[in-house]
């Protein structure tokens, strides 16, 4: 299948609403995996699932090398830790949520039986009778209302401690090129990896390719660690977001990436702590940049001393893996996230053309 920019943009606008809205906090990614299987139902890649729930699409190529490309299925979320006698639900976080994201949001609770229950999360000082005069510092200052008047009434709905919770933001169009939604980190990249699989159908002039939709990235890249340990790739590329900080109040000297200027090639992350960060392999960075330049694909560079992706954890496995990252710039990460459709298409093209150079 040939690369068609207009068709990929159309595909993204059609499929991102489903990918964004599907329920999938860390450790509870089953619905995301099922949707991906539907989206790739006509793929000639073989697929399998491992013990951690990673969904692995594989196509045997020339055998020259094994490339693993990872996009994580999970979203940041909440988990129920207590249901009180009045029917209010108290939670902890699954991943990097900040308390300012919680006020008055709609949430979805998934029961063990698979039912989705609506709720609203709010703080101990929601506005009346007491105003919130300081920003809450802990998720423990928030509770969920599901309309019940007792603990037993909540239990009768099928809700229990240990159930996962997703905060809901519907996908919206913003101007000509931008979209906002929930879990675009990393579902916009899940779309990108789906498109790469679709573009490479029927091709034998590629390396052995593993498209891995990983679990539990937001809580320590557990899925990617297991997948890379089992697959033993020569090259591992993590698809994730890069912070687009081109917003009011941020000087240009502190920009990490910007929207609408192309894909992002990772050079570095999380080195401020010297634990769990990545310096991308120089040859991989060189090769990705060369493909971008040769094909006139606009790109930026991420050299940012915070954050981490699946690549950070895969790099040192199995005696060492050539690892790096390809990303899309994203604003307002872990809240109402915003992406530029043009950057999404640029990222699909970079990955597609890079893989064709590796046979």
Secondary structure, 3 states (H helix, E strand, C coil): CCCCHHHHHHHHHHHHHHHHHCCCECCCCHHHHHHHHHHCCCCCCEEEECCCCCEEEEECCCCCCEEEEEEECCECEEEEEEECCCCCEEEEEECCCCHHHCCCEEEEEECCCCCEEEEEEEECCCCCCCCCCCCCCCHHHEEEECCCCCHHHHHHCCCCCCCEEEECCCCEEECCCEEEECCHHHHHHHHHHHHHHHHCCCCCCCCEEEEEEECCHHHCCHHHHHHHHHHCCCEEEEEEEEEECCCCCCCHHHCCECCCCCEEEEEEECCCCCCCCEECCHHHHHHHHHHHHHCCCCEEEEECCCCCCHHHHHCCHHHCCEEEEEEEEEECCCCCEEEEHHHHHHHHHHHHHHHHCCC
